[in-house]
């Protein structure tokens, strides 16, 4: 489990895994995964924990996320991490795919702890539902997280099973792509604090060329690469409803040459 202090202009991309589909039937949260962004940049800070739910996990749920009752036997309970979790998400904009599901489970967990003042997460955070956003942008199409990864060319090759932290990381990339920004290029901070990842890979900053390794050769893009670049810009323009910055920069040059 990793918890970090909140920063200004915070967004928290959040996902949960549960013992089953219905909170009304007493199902509980068994995994919480969050990644933090400031503005439109990943900070490298995250919150991740597995939880002992004090009830059996449905077989159908295990088939989805692969988390077993035996694995959770020695894990903390929600009450043990409730304060740290609340401090991590408080006052942030939560970005969630199918938000009513996750928010409903989180509200229920706080109610079970007797924290009625936290029984409605929207009193403490704003919530952006990327499923609603995707349905508005792509009516009549599949808008699952996997479908959006394919549509926006986001790599989800490590997603054989659902996992809260992995899905939160993927959703962060999808959100940035859906809103027309760069994805997964760099972190705003110096890196991730702590571990608590359950063995899953954390977001990492791309390596930068050092001053003692100057570029000595320029390789021009071939025709196929230029076509792929143009197609990607077209996707960004359609999603954002405006010319990408790259094309805006190129337009004055084209006008000057005409």
N, C-alpha and C positions, 0 to 999 in steps of 0.2 A: 504494500500500500504506500502511495506517495502523495503527499499533500504539500501545497505551496501557497504562499501568500498571494492575495488577489492584486491585480494591477488595474490601472485605469483603462477604460474602453475595452472591457473584457468580453470575449465570447467564449462559451464553453460548449464544445461539441460532445454530446452525451449519448450513451447507449446503455441498456441493461439487458441481462438475461434472467429468466425467471423459471420457477418450477412448473409453470403451466400458463395457459392463455388468459384465464379469468381471475382478476383480483377479487371478484364477488364470491368465488368459490374458495377463497382463502389461500390462493397461491402467493408466493413470496419472491422477492428479488434474491438472486444467488450470485450475480456479478454486476458490478458497476464499472464502466470505463468512461473516462472524460479526457479530452485534450483541450488545452487552452490556446486561444488566439488573442492577440492584441491588434485591433483593427483587422487587417487581412493577412496577418503573419502569425505562423505557429511560434509559440514561445519555447516549446520543448518541455513545459511543465504539464503534468498530468496527474490524475487521480485514478487509481485502479485497485480494486479489492474483490476477492471472492468471499461469499457469505454463507454461513450455516443457517438454513432456513427453518430448522426444526419441523420439517415435514418432508415427505417423500417427493421426489421429482417425477413428473409424468414421463412415461417411456417415450411418448411423442416428442417431448421437450428435449430429452437426452439425445434423440436422433438428430435434432436440429443443432444443438450447441456442444454436445459431447461431454458435458459436465455431469459427473456421477455423484450419487449420495456418498460413496466412500471417499471421494476426493474432498468433499466439503466437511467431512466429519470433524476436522480440527481447525476449521476456519472461524474467524470472529463472527459475531452476530451483528445485525444492523445497529443495535443500541450501542455497540462498542465503537462504531465508526461514525455515528450520526452527526456529532458535532463537527468533526473534521470535514466530513462530506458537505455539510451545510455551509461551512465557512468557505469551502472551495467554490461553490456555485452561487453563493449569495450575491445579489446585485449584478450578476452577469446576464448576458443574453444567451439563453440556452438554445442550441441548434440541435434538433432531434428529428429523426425520420419516423413519422407516425407518432407524433408527440403525445396524443391522449393516452396511448398504451403506457409509455414510460412514466409520464407525469402521474397517471392514476396509481401506478404501483408505488411510486415514491411518496405520494400523499398518504397512501395506506400505511406505509411503513412508519411514517411519523405519527399517524394516529395511533398505531399500535404501541408506540412509545409514550403515549399520553400527551404528545406535543400538538395540541389542537391549534396552537398559533401557527403551526407549520403545515396544517392540513390542506392548504391550497398553495402550491409552489408559486403560482403566478402572483401572489402577494409579495414575493421576495425576488423574483426573477422575471424577465420577459422571455417569451418562448416563440421561436420561429420553427414552424413545421415544414421541413423540406419536402414531405410527401404532398402537402397542399400546394406548395410552390411548384413542384414538378407537374402536378395535375393541371394547374393553370397554364403552364408553359407547353405541355404536351398532352392535351386532352385526347382521350380515347386510346392512349398508348399505355404499355406497361411501365410502371414507375417505381418498381421495387429498387432497392439499393443496387442489386446486381444489374438490373436493366439500365439504370442511370450510369453505372460504371462503363458499360458497353457504349452507351450513347455519347458519353463525354470523354471516352478514351482514358479512363482512370484504371490503373492497374489493381485488380483484386485477385491476382493469381494465388495469393496465400490464403484465400478465404474458402477452404474446403468445408469448414464448419463455421457457424456463427460464433463470434466472441465479442464481448462488449468493447474492449479496448481496441481491438483490430477494426471493428465496425465503426467506431468513433473516428479513428484515423482515416479510414476510407471515406467516411461521410464528410470529413473536413475537406478532402480533396474534391469531392463531388460538389459541395457547397461553393467552393471557390470557382470551380468550372462553371457551375450554373449561373453564377453572378458575374461571370465574365472576367475573372482575375486569374493571375498566375497560380499554379498549384504545385505544392511540394518542392519548391525551389530552395528555400532557405528558412532558417529559424530566426526569430527576433532575438532570442536569448543565446547564451553560450552553450546550452545543451540541456539535457534532461537531468533532473535531480532525482537521485534514488533509483530503486529498482521496482519491485512490486508488479512486474509485468506478466507473471505467469509464463515466462519464457518467450513471449512474443516480442518481436522487434519493435523498438521505439523509433519515432521520427528522428532523423539525423540531418544535420546541415550538410550541404554539398561541399566537397573539398574545393578550396580556392587555390589558384596558382600563386605561388610565393614569388617575391620580388627577384629571387635569384634563379628563377626559371622563366626567362622571357620567351615569348612566342617567336619562333623563327620561320614558321611556314604557314601560309594561308591556303586552305583547301576550299575551293569553291563548291557550292552545292550543285549536284547534278540535276537533270531534268525531273527525275522521279521525286527527288527530295523537294524540289521547288513546287511540284504539284501537290505533294503532301502538305507542305507549308501553307499553300493557298487554300487547300481544303480545310485545314485547321482554323485559319483565319475566318473562313466563311461560317464555320460552326460557332465561333466566338461572336461574330457579328450578329448572327441569328439569335443567339441566347441573350446577348446584352441589348439588342435593339439599337446598336450604334456601331460605327466603325471602330475596330480595334485600334489601339494607340499606334501600332506598327503601321497600319494603313494611313492613319492621320499624319504620321511623320513623312510617309512616302508621297502623299498627295501634293504638297507644295513643290516637291522635286519634279513630279510629273507635269504639273502646270507650267513650271519654268521651262521645261524641255519642249512643250507643245507649241 
